């Protein structure tokens, strides 16, 4: 088979992906969705100078001294009058700074006697949050292509947005194949195993903003695989297992019966060499992943995540960072290798330690890992301390 380099394979896949249509959703339902519009501030935030602490508002020029208390300013209920020389207003955190005032004395530093408050010397601006201190009217707050998380949602809310324009979630049909696969809570036979790949990949898709549509596992039967592929109502079909060319690997042949045009025949990656991608006769895209869980998960990070992102107009490339090796590594072979690894942080440096057993069937090792370490084809042996490229994995 024709093996493509990882970056070339990803580029060939992404060339076949069109951004999904735009829809408006309530802001509270936008978590995980990708913005299809820019969001700008419609007014200053805060829209008025405000107190950063509970205390007293006055003119800095009147301090130190004994000031006459003329009123109160609370959050949502400001003091409407003008504060003149020798006067002060009781004020609370977040409340508007009254007209005429330019400083705050915190309550711990003041002493009240009836209608008078004794304050120390402070400068103008002391504990005052200026109008527009967070952002100014017209400021660019969020840009299209950004994914909404709780913090970005808060920023949009602070700009008065009740809804946002986002790209429609791509529908991704997930199909696992193989006589050995059984779904819990069914009791597996002597030569069967529980399906650990599809549940995890479904969760990945949902976390990336897609809509995962799970089908029941399909046995190793040519017509059954064709039927499962035909029934999948989705922009993208992802098969797990049966991606290679063995006697029991039927996905490619079944897809070819449905008019498959291959764009990626195989990938020079370890694990995950059998991964393929193409377009069915009716225009649906098909990504074939290997059945071994580690192979499927690595290739989901390498290819499926960028595809799901591309459907939503988000940045599609894996976001890697530099780290230092904790241990020596041997030279790499002819395929790009992504090793499951663990990150640690020592004196500000990111340290990566790959696990010793990289067998592609081991789910337990993936569950322990929080990064993938990239080894380029033909990379020479690397000693501890060498700077390498790692892809952090989402971990709580």
C-alpha positions as CSV (number, residue, x, y, z in Angstrom):
1,X,0.0,0.0,0.0
2,X,1.0,3.6,-0.6
3,X,2.1,5.1,2.8
4,X,1.7,8.8,3.3
5,X,3.5,10.8,6.0
6,X,1.3,11.9,8.9
7,X,1.3,15.5,7.9
8,X,0.6,14.7,4.2
9,X,-2.2,12.3,5.2
10,X,-3.8,14.9,7.4
11,X,-3.7,17.5,4.7
12,X,-5.2,15.1,2.1
13,X,-8.1,14.4,4.6
14,X,-8.7,18.0,5.4
15,X,-8.8,19.0,1.7
16,X,-12.1,17.0,1.6
17,X,-13.8,18.7,4.6
18,X,-16.2,21.6,4.1
19,X,-17.2,23.8,7.0
20,X,-20.7,23.1,8.3
21,X,-23.5,25.7,8.1
22,X,-24.0,28.4,10.6
23,X,-26.8,28.4,13.2
24,X,-27.6,30.5,16.3
25,X,-27.8,29.0,19.7
26,X,-28.5,30.4,23.2
27,X,-25.3,31.4,24.9
28,X,-25.9,28.9,27.7
29,X,-26.0,26.0,25.1
30,X,-22.8,27.0,23.3
31,X,-20.2,25.3,25.4
32,X,-17.9,23.3,23.1
33,X,-19.2,24.9,20.0
34,X,-17.1,26.9,17.6
35,X,-17.9,30.6,16.9
36,X,-18.9,31.5,13.4
37,X,-18.8,35.3,14.1
38,X,-16.6,37.8,15.9
39,X,-17.9,39.3,19.1
40,X,-17.1,42.9,20.0
41,X,-17.9,45.0,23.1
42,X,-20.9,47.2,22.8
43,X,-19.9,49.3,25.8
44,X,-17.2,49.8,28.3
45,X,-16.8,47.2,31.1
46,X,-17.2,48.3,33.7
47,X,-19.4,51.1,32.3
48,X,-18.5,53.4,35.3
49,X,-15.6,53.8,37.7
50,X,-16.2,51.4,40.6
51,X,-14.9,50.6,44.0
52,X,-12.6,47.6,44.3
53,X,-13.3,47.2,48.0
54,X,-15.8,48.0,50.7
55,X,-15.0,51.3,52.3
56,X,-15.4,55.1,51.8
57,X,-15.3,57.2,48.6
58,X,-14.0,60.7,48.7
59,X,-11.5,63.1,47.0
60,X,-7.9,62.1,47.5
61,X,-7.1,65.8,48.0
62,X,-9.2,65.8,51.2
63,X,-7.1,63.1,52.9
64,X,-6.1,62.7,55.6
65,X,-8.9,64.2,57.6
66,X,-12.3,63.9,59.2
67,X,-15.0,63.9,56.4
68,X,-18.8,64.3,56.6
69,X,-20.8,61.3,55.5
70,X,-23.4,62.3,53.0
71,X,-24.7,59.0,51.6
72,X,-24.1,55.5,50.4
73,X,-23.3,53.8,47.1
74,X,-24.0,50.0,46.7
75,X,-23.8,47.7,43.7
76,X,-26.7,48.4,41.4
77,X,-27.8,51.5,43.5
78,X,-25.3,54.4,43.1
79,X,-25.2,57.7,45.0
80,X,-27.0,60.2,42.8
81,X,-25.5,63.4,44.3
82,X,-22.2,65.2,43.9
83,X,-19.6,64.7,46.6
84,X,-18.0,68.0,47.5
85,X,-15.0,69.0,49.5
86,X,-14.8,67.5,53.0
87,X,-17.5,64.9,52.2
88,X,-17.5,61.1,51.9
89,X,-19.8,58.3,50.8
90,X,-20.1,54.8,52.3
91,X,-19.3,52.5,49.3
92,X,-19.3,48.7,48.6
93,X,-17.4,46.5,46.3
94,X,-18.5,46.9,42.7
95,X,-20.5,50.1,43.4
96,X,-20.2,53.1,41.1
97,X,-17.8,55.8,42.3
98,X,-19.9,58.9,43.0
99,X,-19.4,62.1,41.0
100,X,-16.7,64.2,42.6
101,X,-14.8,61.3,44.1
102,X,-11.5,59.9,42.9
103,X,-10.3,57.5,45.7
104,X,-11.4,54.8,48.1
105,X,-10.3,54.3,51.7
106,X,-10.9,50.7,52.7
107,X,-13.1,50.2,55.8
108,X,-10.3,48.6,57.8
109,X,-8.3,51.9,57.5
110,X,-11.1,54.2,58.4
111,X,-12.9,55.0,61.7
112,X,-16.4,56.2,61.9
113,X,-17.9,58.5,64.6
114,X,-21.6,59.2,64.0
115,X,-21.8,61.2,60.8
116,X,-18.1,61.6,60.4
117,X,-15.4,59.2,59.1
118,X,-11.7,59.6,59.9
119,X,-9.5,58.6,56.9
120,X,-5.7,58.4,56.3
121,X,-4.0,59.9,53.3
122,X,-4.6,58.2,50.0
123,X,-3.8,59.2,46.4
124,X,-6.3,59.7,43.6
125,X,-7.2,56.3,42.0
126,X,-6.6,54.3,45.3
127,X,-8.8,51.1,45.1
128,X,-10.7,52.5,42.1
129,X,-11.5,50.3,39.1
130,X,-11.6,52.7,36.1
131,X,-14.4,52.7,33.6
132,X,-13.4,50.4,30.8
133,X,-10.7,48.7,32.9
134,X,-11.7,45.3,31.6
135,X,-12.5,46.3,28.0
136,X,-13.6,49.4,26.0
137,X,-16.6,49.7,23.7
138,X,-15.8,48.3,20.3
139,X,-13.0,46.1,21.6
140,X,-12.6,42.7,19.9
141,X,-13.5,40.1,22.5
142,X,-13.8,36.8,20.7
143,X,-13.0,35.8,17.2
144,X,-14.6,33.3,14.8
145,X,-13.0,29.9,15.0
146,X,-12.6,30.0,18.7
147,X,-14.3,27.3,20.8
148,X,-16.6,28.4,23.5
149,X,-15.5,27.3,27.0
150,X,-16.8,28.6,30.3
151,X,-14.4,31.5,30.4
152,X,-15.2,32.7,26.8
153,X,-18.9,32.2,27.6
154,X,-18.4,34.6,30.5
155,X,-16.7,37.1,28.3
156,X,-19.6,36.9,25.7
157,X,-22.1,37.3,28.5
158,X,-20.3,40.4,29.8
159,X,-20.8,41.9,26.4
160,X,-24.5,41.4,26.6
161,X,-24.8,38.4,24.3
162,X,-27.8,36.1,24.8
163,X,-27.0,34.0,21.7
164,X,-24.1,33.4,19.4
165,X,-23.6,32.1,15.8
166,X,-21.8,28.8,15.7
167,X,-21.1,26.1,13.1
168,X,-23.5,23.2,13.1
169,X,-22.1,20.1,14.9
170,X,-20.8,17.5,12.4
171,X,-22.6,14.2,12.6
172,X,-20.1,11.3,13.0
173,X,-21.3,7.7,12.6
174,X,-19.2,5.2,14.6
175,X,-19.1,1.6,13.5
176,X,-16.9,-1.1,15.1
177,X,-16.3,-4.3,13.3
178,X,-15.1,-7.8,14.2
179,X,-16.4,-11.1,15.5
180,X,-14.4,-10.6,18.7
181,X,-16.2,-7.4,19.7
182,X,-19.1,-7.3,22.1
183,X,-20.8,-4.4,23.9
184,X,-21.3,-4.3,27.6
185,X,-23.5,-5.5,29.4
186,X,-23.6,-8.5,27.0
187,X,-21.6,-11.5,28.2
188,X,-18.6,-12.0,26.0
189,X,-17.9,-15.5,24.6
190,X,-14.6,-17.3,25.2
191,X,-12.9,-15.6,22.3
192,X,-14.5,-12.2,22.5
193,X,-13.6,-8.9,24.2
194,X,-15.5,-5.8,25.2
195,X,-15.6,-2.9,22.8
196,X,-13.3,-0.3,24.4
197,X,-12.6,1.7,21.3
198,X,-15.9,3.1,20.1
199,X,-17.1,4.3,23.6
200,X,-13.9,6.3,24.0
201,X,-13.9,7.7,20.5
202,X,-17.6,8.7,20.8
203,X,-16.6,10.6,24.0
204,X,-13.7,12.3,22.1
205,X,-16.0,13.4,19.3
206,X,-18.6,14.9,21.7
207,X,-15.8,16.7,23.5
208,X,-14.6,18.2,20.3
209,X,-18.0,19.5,19.4
210,X,-19.2,16.8,17.1
211,X,-22.3,14.6,17.4
212,X,-21.4,11.0,17.8
213,X,-23.9,8.5,16.4
214,X,-23.0,4.9,17.6
215,X,-24.1,1.8,15.7
216,X,-24.0,-1.7,17.0
217,X,-20.8,-3.7,16.4
218,X,-20.8,-5.4,13.0
219,X,-19.7,-9.0,12.5
220,X,-17.1,-10.0,9.9
221,X,-19.6,-10.4,7.1
222,X,-19.2,-8.5,3.8
223,X,-22.9,-7.8,3.3
224,X,-23.4,-6.8,7.0
225,X,-20.6,-4.2,6.7
226,X,-22.1,-2.8,3.5
227,X,-25.4,-2.5,5.2
228,X,-23.9,-0.8,8.2
229,X,-22.1,1.7,6.0
230,X,-25.2,2.3,3.9
231,X,-27.4,3.1,7.0
232,X,-25.0,5.6,8.5
233,X,-26.6,9.1,8.2
234,X,-23.7,11.3,8.8
235,X,-21.2,13.6,7.1
236,X,-18.4,11.4,8.3
237,X,-18.3,7.7,9.0
238,X,-15.6,6.3,11.3
239,X,-15.0,2.6,11.4
240,X,-12.9,1.0,14.1
241,X,-11.4,-2.3,13.1
242,X,-11.2,-4.0,9.8
243,X,-9.1,-1.3,8.3
244,X,-6.2,-3.5,7.1
245,X,-6.2,-5.9,4.2
246,X,-6.3,-9.3,6.0
247,X,-8.8,-12.0,5.2
248,X,-11.2,-10.7,7.9
249,X,-10.7,-7.0,7.2
250,X,-13.7,-6.2,5.1
251,X,-14.3,-2.4,5.6
252,X,-12.3,-1.3,2.5
253,X,-13.9,-3.8,0.2
254,X,-17.3,-3.0,1.5
255,X,-16.7,0.7,1.1
256,X,-15.4,0.2,-2.4
257,X,-18.7,-1.5,-3.2
258,X,-20.3,1.8,-2.2
259,X,-18.1,3.8,-4.6
260,X,-15.2,4.6,-2.3
261,X,-12.5,6.8,-3.7
262,X,-9.4,6.6,-1.6
263,X,-7.6,9.8,-0.7
264,X,-5.3,8.2,1.9
265,X,-4.5,4.5,1.4
266,X,-2.3,4.0,4.5
267,X,-0.2,6.2,6.9
268,X,3.5,5.9,7.8
269,X,2.6,6.1,11.5
270,X,3.1,3.9,14.5
271,X,0.7,2.8,15.8
272,X,-2.0,3.1,13.2
273,X,-0.5,2.2,9.8
274,X,-3.7,0.7,8.4
275,X,-5.6,4.0,8.8
276,X,-7.3,5.1,5.5
277,X,-9.6,7.9,4.3
278,X,-11.8,8.4,1.3
279,X,-15.1,9.6,-0.1
280,X,-18.0,7.3,-0.8
281,X,-20.0,7.5,-4.0
282,X,-22.8,9.6,-2.3
283,X,-20.3,12.1,-0.9
284,X,-20.0,10.9,2.7
285,X,-16.5,10.8,4.1
286,X,-15.1,7.7,5.6
287,X,-12.2,7.4,8.0
288,X,-11.0,3.9,8.7
289,X,-9.2,3.4,12.0
290,X,-7.4,0.3,13.2
291,X,-9.1,-1.9,15.8
292,X,-6.4,-2.0,18.5
293,X,-7.4,0.7,21.0
294,X,-4.1,2.5,21.2
295,X,-3.8,2.6,17.4
296,X,-7.3,4.0,17.1
297,X,-6.8,6.6,19.9
298,X,-3.5,7.9,18.5
299,X,-5.0,8.2,15.0
300,X,-8.1,9.8,16.4
301,X,-5.9,12.5,17.8
302,X,-3.8,12.8,14.6
303,X,-6.7,12.8,12.1
304,X,-10.2,12.6,13.5
305,X,-9.8,15.6,15.8
306,X,-8.5,17.8,13.0
307,X,-11.4,16.7,10.8
308,X,-14.1,17.4,13.4
309,X,-12.4,20.8,14.1
310,X,-12.3,21.6,10.3
311,X,-16.1,20.9,10.0
312,X,-16.6,23.6,12.6
313,X,-14.1,26.1,11.2
314,X,-11.7,25.6,14.1
315,X,-7.9,25.3,14.0
316,X,-7.2,21.8,12.7
317,X,-3.6,21.0,13.5
318,X,-2.5,19.2,16.7
319,X,-1.1,21.7,19.2
320,X,2.2,20.4,20.4
321,X,4.8,21.8,22.8
322,X,8.4,21.2,23.7
323,X,9.5,19.0,26.5
324,X,12.7,17.4,27.8
325,X,13.2,13.7,27.8
326,X,13.4,12.1,31.3
327,X,15.1,8.9,29.9
328,X,17.2,7.9,26.9
329,X,15.3,6.8,23.8
330,X,16.6,4.5,21.1
331,X,16.7,5.4,17.4
332,X,13.3,5.4,15.6
333,X,12.3,3.3,12.6
334,X,11.0,4.4,9.3
335,X,7.5,5.3,10.5
336,X,6.6,8.4,12.6
337,X,6.1,7.1,16.2
338,X,3.7,8.6,18.8
339,X,4.6,7.2,22.2
340,X,2.2,7.2,25.1
341,X,3.9,9.2,27.9
342,X,3.6,11.1,31.2
343,X,4.4,14.8,31.8
344,X,5.9,16.3,34.9
345,X,7.1,19.8,35.7
346,X,10.4,20.5,37.4
347,X,11.6,24.0,38.1
348,X,9.5,25.4,35.2
349,X,10.6,22.8,32.7
350,X,8.2,20.3,31.1
351,X,9.6,16.7,31.4
352,X,8.3,13.8,29.4
353,X,8.7,10.1,30.3
354,X,7.3,7.6,27.7
355,X,6.0,4.3,29.0
356,X,8.1,1.2,28.4
357,X,5.4,-0.9,26.9
358,X,3.9,0.7,23.8
359,X,1.8,-2.3,22.7
360,X,-1.1,-1.0,20.7
361,X,-3.7,-3.2,22.5
362,X,-3.0,-1.7,26.0
363,X,-5.9,0.5,27.1
364,X,-4.4,0.8,30.6
365,X,-1.3,2.5,29.4
366,X,-3.4,5.1,27.5
367,X,-5.5,5.7,30.6
368,X,-2.3,6.6,32.5
369,X,-0.8,8.8,29.8
370,X,-1.4,12.5,29.5
371,X,0.7,13.1,26.4
372,X,1.9,11.6,23.2
373,X,5.6,12.0,22.3
374,X,6.5,12.4,18.7
375,X,9.4,10.6,17.1
376,X,10.1,11.5,13.5
377,X,10.9,8.8,10.9
378,X,14.5,7.7,11.2
379,X,15.2,9.9,14.3
380,X,18.5,9.1,15.9
381,X,18.8,7.9,19.5
382,X,18.1,10.7,22.0
383,X,19.6,11.1,25.5
384,X,17.8,12.2,28.6
385,X,17.4,16.0,28.6
386,X,16.9,16.2,24.8
387,X,14.1,18.6,23.7
388,X,11.3,16.7,22.0
389,X,7.8,17.4,20.7
390,X,4.8,16.3,22.7
391,X,1.0,16.5,22.2
392,X,-0.7,17.0,25.6
393,X,-3.9,14.9,26.1
394,X,-7.0,16.3,27.8
395,X,-7.0,15.0,31.4
396,X,-9.1,16.3,34.3
